[in-house]
Every structure is written in C-alpha cells, then in structure tokens.
Amino acid sequence: MALGTTTTWLLTGNEPDELARAQTKNELELLTLLREVPMDQHAILLAALKGMAASLQKK
C-alpha cells in the first residue's frame, strides 16, 4: 500500500469508468508485484523485464 491507500485507488480513485481505462489487469498485477519489492531492487527487475521484452520482440 502506497500512501496508506491501494494502488487501484491511486491510479483510478476507484471510479468505475477510470478502473476500465487506467490499466489492464496484467499491468495492475505487474505494478502490484513491483511495489512488493524493495525500492533498491527495482532497477534489477526493470532490467530483467526489458531483457524479456527484447527477447520476445526478436521472435
């Protein structure tokens, strides 16, 4: 929980129309997982994700 509230509320204010527009389910899940990892390790995760994305684009 960031700032004492949920990620979904921060992104959308829990407004139904905004919930549908703000992020995909997978993007929200990725963001939630990222926030569970200590900030000092975010660069490692970002590098790994970039590597996976680059690998998938080559196929």
Backbone as a chain_set.jsonl record, in Angstrom:
{"seq": "MALGTTTTWLLTGNEPDELARAQTKNELELLTLLREVPMDQHAILLAALKGMAASLQKK", "coords": {"N": [[0.833, -1.184, 0.0], [0.635, 2.087, -0.945], [1.163, 5.295, 0.318], [-0.779, 4.871, 2.241], [-3.015, 3.873, 0.984], [-4.694, 1.961, -1.606], [-3.155, 0.674, -4.614], [-4.858, 0.648, -6.815], [-6.729, 2.617, -6.114], [-5.064, 4.871, -6.122], [-4.435, 5.033, -8.836], [-6.906, 5.283, -10.078], [-8.893, 6.331, -8.441], [-10.881, 4.674, -7.744], [-13.06, 4.97, -9.382], [-15.547, 3.656, -11.422], [-15.539, 4.006, -14.306], [-12.943, 4.912, -14.705], [-11.475, 2.794, -13.718], [-11.663, 0.913, -15.728], [-10.256, 2.151, -17.76], [-7.701, 2.862, -16.835], [-5.552, 0.919, -16.463], [-4.539, -2.262, -17.741], [-5.562, -5.507, -16.574], [-3.297, -7.122, -16.31], [-1.254, -5.172, -16.277], [-1.867, -3.826, -13.9], [-1.429, -5.928, -12.125], [1.322, -6.376, -12.5], [2.322, -3.915, -11.563], [1.52, -4.038, -8.895], [3.036, -6.237, -8.026], [5.615, -5.186, -8.406], [5.635, -3.178, -6.485], [5.811, -4.668, -4.216], [8.39, -5.331, -3.974], [11.523, -4.335, -2.621], [12.555, -0.9, -2.988], [15.25, -0.489, -3.676], [15.809, -2.604, -5.275], [14.416, -2.372, -7.597], [15.608, -1.545, -10.018], [16.934, -3.831, -10.879], [14.793, -5.569, -11.428], [13.549, -4.101, -13.463], [15.522, -4.144, -15.46], [15.576, -6.89, -15.997], [12.963, -7.284, -16.969], [13.034, -5.64, -19.248], [14.934, -7.072, -20.736], [13.534, -9.476, -21.159], [11.379, -8.515, -22.678], [12.718, -7.57, -24.946], [13.736, -9.96, -25.903], [11.389, -11.316, -26.597], [10.48, -9.71, -28.674], [12.215, -10.29, -30.706], [11.43, -12.673, -31.698]], "CA": [[0.0, 0.0, 0.0], [1.38, 3.339, -1.028], [0.487, 6.452, 0.908], [-1.896, 4.426, 3.057], [-4.17, 3.523, 0.159], [-4.384, 0.916, -2.573], [-2.657, 1.065, -5.935], [-6.008, 0.908, -7.673], [-7.291, 3.925, -5.791], [-4.133, 5.898, -6.586], [-4.497, 5.126, -10.289], [-8.242, 5.493, -10.638], [-9.858, 6.864, -7.494], [-11.931, 3.644, -7.691], [-14.192, 5.325, -10.232], [-15.742, 2.54, -12.354], [-15.086, 4.324, -15.663], [-11.49, 5.022, -14.696], [-10.914, 1.464, -13.495], [-11.588, 0.248, -17.021], [-9.314, 2.848, -18.632], [-6.405, 3.173, -16.247], [-4.55, -0.105, -16.688], [-5.072, -3.599, -17.954], [-5.424, -6.361, -15.398], [-1.895, -7.532, -16.213], [-0.452, -4.029, -15.861], [-2.111, -3.621, -12.471], [-0.766, -7.01, -11.394], [2.757, -6.092, -12.542], [2.583, -2.798, -10.681], [1.364, -4.539, -7.532], [4.218, -7.049, -7.734], [6.758, -4.29, -8.301], [5.57, -2.461, -5.218], [6.127, -5.595, -3.13], [9.851, -5.489, -3.982], [12.185, -3.138, -2.099], [12.908, 0.093, -3.999], [16.633, -0.624, -4.123], [15.899, -3.731, -6.208], [13.587, -2.094, -8.769], [16.438, -1.483, -11.226], [17.19, -5.215, -11.291], [13.567, -6.067, -12.05], [13.341, -3.375, -14.711], [16.475, -4.682, -16.437], [15.116, -8.231, -16.365], [11.765, -7.133, -17.79], [13.477, -5.127, -20.55], [15.555, -8.182, -21.43], [12.482, -10.401, -21.609], [10.635, -7.855, -23.746], [13.573, -7.573, -26.139], [13.802, -11.349, -26.378], [10.103, -11.632, -27.238], [10.354, -8.933, -29.913], [13.08, -10.903, -31.716], [10.796, -13.921, -32.184]], "C": [[0.877, 1.246, 0.0], [0.541, 4.472, -0.454], [-0.757, 6.074, 1.707], [-3.152, 4.095, 2.277], [-3.753, 2.48, -0.87], [-3.867, 1.503, -3.881], [-3.814, 1.43, -6.852], [-6.608, 2.273, -7.389], [-6.382, 5.043, -6.29], [-4.24, 6.098, -8.098], [-5.845, 5.611, -10.794], [-9.22, 6.202, -9.719], [-11.028, 5.918, -7.287], [-13.195, 4.04, -8.445], [-14.355, 4.227, -11.282], [-15.257, 2.825, -13.775], [-13.57, 4.376, -15.737], [-10.82, 3.672, -14.467], [-10.728, 0.743, -14.824], [-10.517, 0.874, -17.914], [-7.886, 2.892, -18.116], [-5.315, 2.181, -16.647], [-5.258, -1.396, -17.067], [-4.891, -4.39, -16.668], [-3.969, -6.771, -15.208], [-1.001, -6.383, -15.772], [-0.643, -3.731, -14.378], [-1.415, -4.683, -11.636], [0.746, -6.797, -11.366], [3.131, -4.959, -11.586], [2.497, -3.221, -9.214], [2.585, -5.362, -7.124], [5.456, -6.178, -7.556], [6.783, -3.588, -6.957], [5.829, -3.357, -4.011], [7.631, -5.797, -2.987], [10.484, -4.209, -3.433], [12.654, -2.211, -3.235], [14.322, -0.09, -4.529], [16.836, -1.782, -5.093], [15.072, -3.506, -7.477], [14.398, -2.075, -10.064], [16.727, -2.881, -11.769], [15.963, -5.785, -12.0], [13.306, -5.396, -13.389], [14.275, -3.899, -15.801], [16.042, -6.068, -16.913], [13.895, -8.153, -17.286], [12.113, -6.611, -19.183], [14.125, -6.228, -21.374], [14.534, -9.171, -21.959], [11.696, -9.795, -22.768], [11.436, -7.849, -25.043], [13.651, -8.965, -26.748], [12.526, -11.737, -27.121], [9.931, -10.91, -28.554], [11.173, -9.537, -31.04], [12.437, -12.141, -32.335], [9.828, -13.634, -33.3]], "O": [[1.749, 1.413, 0.853], [-0.655, 4.574, -0.727], [-1.683, 6.875, 1.833], [-4.241, 4.043, 2.848], [-2.57, 2.158, -0.982], [-4.111, 2.665, -4.204], [-3.744, 2.418, -7.583], [-6.958, 3.006, -8.314], [-6.861, 6.047, -6.819], [-4.143, 7.227, -8.579], [-5.919, 6.277, -11.826], [-10.279, 6.635, -10.172], [-12.05, 6.305, -6.721], [-14.273, 3.509, -8.18], [-13.389, 3.896, -11.969], [-14.624, 1.965, -14.388], [-12.978, 3.933, -16.722], [-9.721, 3.431, -14.966], [-9.737, 0.038, -15.015], [-9.931, 0.18, -18.746], [-6.95, 2.955, -18.912], [-4.257, 2.59, -17.126], [-6.431, -1.593, -16.75], [-4.146, -3.98, -15.778], [-3.46, -6.77, -14.088], [-0.084, -6.588, -14.977], [0.32, -3.418, -13.678], [-0.876, -4.389, -10.569], [1.385, -7.009, -10.335], [4.14, -5.039, -10.885], [3.314, -2.803, -8.393], [3.106, -5.21, -6.019], [6.256, -6.412, -6.651], [7.846, -3.425, -6.358], [6.043, -2.861, -2.905], [8.095, -6.365, -1.998], [10.026, -3.111, -3.749], [13.088, -2.67, -4.292], [14.568, 0.133, -5.714], [17.913, -1.928, -5.67], [15.038, -4.378, -8.346], [13.92, -2.542, -11.099], [16.76, -3.085, -12.982], [16.086, -6.411, -13.053], [12.888, -6.052, -14.343], [13.853, -4.076, -16.944], [16.135, -6.376, -18.101], [13.815, -8.882, -18.275], [11.56, -7.076, -20.18], [13.896, -6.314, -22.581], [14.656, -9.65, -23.086], [11.381, -10.49, -23.734], [10.887, -8.096, -26.116], [13.633, -9.119, -27.969], [12.581, -12.408, -28.152], [9.299, -11.44, -29.467], [10.862, -9.322, -32.212], [12.869, -12.599, -33.393], [9.206, -14.555, -33.829]]}, "num_chains": 1, "name": "protein.A"}
